[in-house]
Amino acid sequence: MSAAPYVMNKTMIYAHRGANREAAENTRSAFDLALSYPIDGMETDVQLSRDGVTVLWHDGFLGKLGLPARRIDHYEYRELRAMDFAAHFGRGARPEGIMALREFIEAYRPRCRLLLEIKSGDDEDAGRREAKIRQTLELAGNPGDGRVLASSFHLPSLIYAHQCAPDFPLVYNCESSQTVVDAEKIVNTYPFFHGLCLHKKTLGQDMVDMLRRHNISIAVYTCNNDEEIHRALELGVDILITDLPQKALQMRDA
C-alpha cells in the first residue's frame, strides 16, 4: 500500500444513514449515535408517502418490516409513524416510527452537513416525483451555505431539481459500471453539477484527476474496510461515505 500522506483537513466523513451498525438505519437513534463521533455530515434517503410527505427510507420495499410486497408510497404518513422501523435491527431496539424529512433537517442541519439522496426512478409517477423533489429542496433551506447537498442516481430528477432551484448544489450518483469516460460525458453535458458521488470500485487517480480538471466535488460510497478508506483518503476525495464513521475518522486523523 502506498506511503503517500492523506490529504489532511479536506476529506469529510459522512455517516451512511446514520450510525447504521449501532442502530436501525435512518432513525433518530442512528443519527444521534453518529453525532457522538466528530463526523462532518450524514447521508440519508428521501421517499414520499402516499399522502405526499417526504420521509426517510432507503429500500424500494418494506421487507425489513416483514412487508416484502409493500412500499413507502402504499401508506400515509400517520400509518408509517405507527409502524416500527427499528424492529429489524434487533430485539433490544427502541420502537421508532418513520422520520419525516422536515424533522430530520430541523434537528440535524444546525449540527452537521447533510446529503439527501432522492430515491427516484422512471417507473414513478412524474407528478409525485416532482413534488418530492420540490419539497426536498424547499425543506433543505438556503443553498448558499453549502451545508445541504441533494443527490440521486436518477438523472431526470436532478435535471428537474436544477430547473426548480438553479443555485442548489446537486450531486449525481454514479453506478459501479460507469467509467471515467461516462463520468466526463456527464459533467460536460450537465455543467451545473456540484459533484459526482462515485462507487468505491470506480475511484482511481484517473477519475479524480478528470473531476479535478472540471472543478467537480468528489464523494465516494460506501467505504468500510481499511483498504477502501485508505484509498479514498489518499486520493483526497471531498466526502467519504461510510457505515463505520469511527474507523474512517481514526484513519483520517491518525
N, C-alpha and C positions, 0 to 999 in steps of 0.2 A: 504494500500500500504506500502511496506517495507520502513523502515527508513534508510536502508543501503546507504552509500555515493556512489555517482557516481565515476567512475574511471576517475579522472581528468587528463587532458593533454594526453589523449590516444585516445578516440573516435574522429574520424574525421568526419565532417559534409559535405556531398556531396549533391549539389543541383540536383534534379532529372530532367533531360532535361532542365537545367537552372531554372530560377525563373518562372516556368510554370503557376503559379497562377496570375502572373503580366504581362505576355506577352506570345505570342504563343510559345509553346514548341519547343526546338531545333532550335531556331532562334538566330541571333546575339543579338536582343533586350533582349531575355530571359537570355542569357549568361551574357550580360553586367549588367543587373539588379541583377543577382545572385552575381556578384562580387562587388556590392555595400554593401554587407554584408561580414563580415570576414570569409567566408567559407574556407574550406580546399580543396575542389575539386568539380568537376562537372561530372555528368554521362550523356552520350549521346548514340545514337543508329546509327549503321552503316549499310547501304544498298548499292546496286550497281545499277547505272543507266544502261540503255540499251547499251550505248557505253563504259561501263567499268570504270566509275568514282565513287569513294566512296563518298557517300553523307549521310546527317543526316536526318533520318526519322524513326519513331517507328512503325507505323501501317503497317499491311500487305497490306492494300488497301488505296486508296486516298479518302475515304468517307468524310473526313473533308474538302476536296476541292470540294465537290459536284461530285466526280467521284468514286462512290462506287464499280464499277467493274474494275477499273484500278489500277495498281501497279506502284511502282517506276521504275521497270525494263521494263515498256512499253514505257518509254520516254528517250530520250537522255538528257545529262546534260544541253545543251543550252535550251531545252524546259522546263526543270524543273526550270531553273533560271528565265524563263519568267513567271512562274506561281506565284500566291500569296499564300505563305504558312503561312501567318499571318491572312488572311481574316476571318478564322473561329473563331478567338479569339474575334472579335467584330468590330463594325463599325469604331471605332477610331484607330484601329491598323494600323501602317505604313506598306505598302506593302513590303514584303520581299520574294525574291526567295529562293530556297533551298540552304543550306550551304554545301559546299564541306568539306570533312574531312581534306584535306590539309589546307584549310583556317582556320578551327577550331583549328587545332593543332598549326599552326603558330601564331595565335592570342592569344591562352589561355594557351598553355603549359608553357610559362615562368611565368604565373601569378598564376597558381594553379595546383593541381593534377587532372588527368583525368582518367575516367573509360569509356572505349569504349566497348559497348555491340554490338557484331557482330550478326546481325539478320540472322539466317540460319535455314534450315530445310531439311528433307530428300527429299522433292519434288523439290528441287532446282537443277539446272544443276550443276554437280560436278565441271566442269571446271570453271564456273563463281564463284561458292562458293570459290574455292581455290584461284582464282585471287583476290577476295575481301579480303580474309584473308591475303594473301601476301602483298597486297597494304596497308592494315591497319597496319601491323607490320612494314613495311618499313617507312611509314609516322610517326609512333609513335616515331621513333628515338631510342636513346641509352636506352636500358632496365636497365642498371646498376644503374641509379639514382633513380629508383622506382617511378618516377613521373607519369608514364602512366601504367595502367593495361588494359588488354583486357579480356572480359568475353563473355560467351554465354550460352544459355540453351542447345545448340546442341553439345553433347559430341564429335561426329566425327570431328566437326570443331576445337575444342580445341586440339584434338589429332594431327590433321594436323598442327595446329599452332605450337605445340611443336616440331614437326618434322622440321618445317621451321626455327624456332628460339628457340633452347633448353633453352636459358637463359632468355627468355621473361616471365615476371610474368603473369600467366594466372589464371583466376577465373572461377570456374564452378557455374552457376546459378541454384539453386535447385528449383524445383517446390514445391507448397504448400503441395502436397501429400507425399513428400519424408520425411522419418523418420530418426531418429538417426542411425538406422541400415543401411539404404540406404546410408546415408552420409559417414559412416565409411567404407562401402564397396567401395565407390568411391575413398576415399583418400588412401585406401590400394591398390587398383588396379592401380591407377594413381598417384603415389607419387610425380610427377612433379608439381602438382597444388600448386600455391602460396596461394590460398584462396578459400573459398566457400562463395557464396552470398546466404543467407537464406531468405525464405519468412518469414515475421514477425510472422505468425502463428506457425511456427516450431521453433522459437527462444525460448530456455529454458536452464536451468542450465545444464541439462544432455548433450544437444547438444554442448554447449560452452565448458564444461569440456572435452568432447571427442575430439573436434577440437584442444583444447589447448594441450592435450597429444600428438597430432600428429604435433604440431607446425605449425598449419594452420591458416592463417589470416581469420578473420570473418567479413563479411559485411552482412547487412540486408536491405531488401527493403519492402515496401516503408512506413516508419513510419511517420504518420501525426498528430495523436492526442496525448494528454498528456500521456495517459497510454502506448501507443506504444513507444513513445520516451523515457519515463522514464525507461521502461523495458530494452530497448537496452542500454541505458547509465548505468543502474545499473549492467547489465551483462558484461559491459566493451567491447562491440564489437569494432572492429578496424575502421569500416566505417559504418556510419548511412546514408542511402539514404532517402531523404525526399523531398516532394513538398513544405514544409514550412521551409526552412533553417533558417529563422529568429527565429522561435519558437524553433527549436532544439538548435540553438546557445544560446539562452537565458536560456534554461533549463540546458544545459551543463555547462554554465559559471556562473550560479546563485551561 
